[in-house]
Amino acid sequence: MDIRQQSLNGAQFGISSELLASELLQTAGIATVPGSAFGSAGEGYLRLSFAAPQQVLAEAVRRLDTFQSTHL
């Protein structure tokens, strides 16, 4: 997921992958890996895992949609 042009709660600057990963976990209950965990070239991205049952993934997508519509 490319987040380089995103802002959080209306902030006028890009947000770090670590901040977004933390907010997703705390606010939406979605665990992601910040791109910065893979080095400086990974900053601006999130890593998502799809190794879960379809019902769990559907709920995660619903939560992600709600999060992005209210926070980004």
C-alpha positions as CSV (number, residue, x, y, z in Angstrom):
1,M,0.0,0.0,0.0
2,D,1.6,3.3,-1.1
3,I,1.0,6.0,1.5
4,R,3.5,8.6,0.3
5,Q,0.9,11.2,-0.5
6,Q,-1.4,10.5,2.5
7,S,-2.0,12.7,5.4
8,L,-3.5,11.8,8.8
9,N,-6.4,13.6,10.2
10,G,-6.0,16.5,7.7
11,A,-2.3,17.1,8.3
12,Q,-0.8,18.7,5.3
13,F,2.3,16.5,5.1
14,G,3.0,12.8,4.4
15,I,2.9,10.5,7.3
16,S,5.5,7.9,8.3
17,S,4.7,4.3,7.7
18,E,5.4,3.6,11.4
19,L,2.8,6.2,12.4
20,L,0.2,4.9,10.1
21,A,0.8,1.3,11.1
22,S,0.4,2.3,14.7
23,E,-2.8,4.2,14.1
24,L,-4.3,1.3,12.1
25,L,-3.5,-1.1,14.9
26,Q,-4.8,1.2,17.7
27,T,-7.8,2.6,15.9
28,A,-9.0,-0.2,13.5
29,G,-7.4,-3.3,15.0
30,I,-5.5,-4.0,11.7
31,A,-1.9,-5.2,12.0
32,T,0.4,-4.1,9.2
33,V,4.2,-3.8,8.9
34,P,5.6,-0.4,8.2
35,G,7.7,-0.2,5.1
36,S,10.5,1.4,7.1
37,A,11.0,-2.1,8.6
38,F,12.6,-3.0,5.3
39,G,15.0,-0.1,5.1
40,S,14.8,3.5,3.9
41,A,13.5,2.5,0.5
42,G,10.5,0.9,2.1
43,E,9.4,4.2,3.8
44,G,6.1,5.4,2.4
45,Y,4.6,1.9,2.1
46,L,2.8,-0.6,4.3
47,R,3.0,-4.4,4.0
48,L,-0.2,-6.2,4.4
49,S,-0.6,-10.0,4.8
50,F,-3.5,-11.9,3.2
51,A,-2.7,-15.1,5.0
52,A,-6.1,-15.3,6.8
53,P,-9.5,-16.8,6.2
54,Q,-11.7,-15.0,3.7
55,Q,-14.1,-13.8,6.4
56,V,-11.2,-12.2,8.4
57,L,-9.9,-10.5,5.3
58,A,-13.4,-9.1,4.4
59,E,-13.7,-7.7,7.9
60,A,-10.2,-6.2,7.6
61,V,-11.1,-4.5,4.3
62,R,-14.2,-3.1,5.9
63,R,-12.2,-1.7,8.8
64,L,-9.6,-0.3,6.4
65,D,-12.2,1.4,4.4
66,T,-13.8,3.0,7.5
67,F,-10.4,4.1,8.7
68,Q,-9.3,5.7,5.5
69,S,-12.7,7.5,5.1
70,T,-12.5,9.0,8.6
71,H,-8.7,9.5,9.1
72,L,-7.0,10.0,5.7
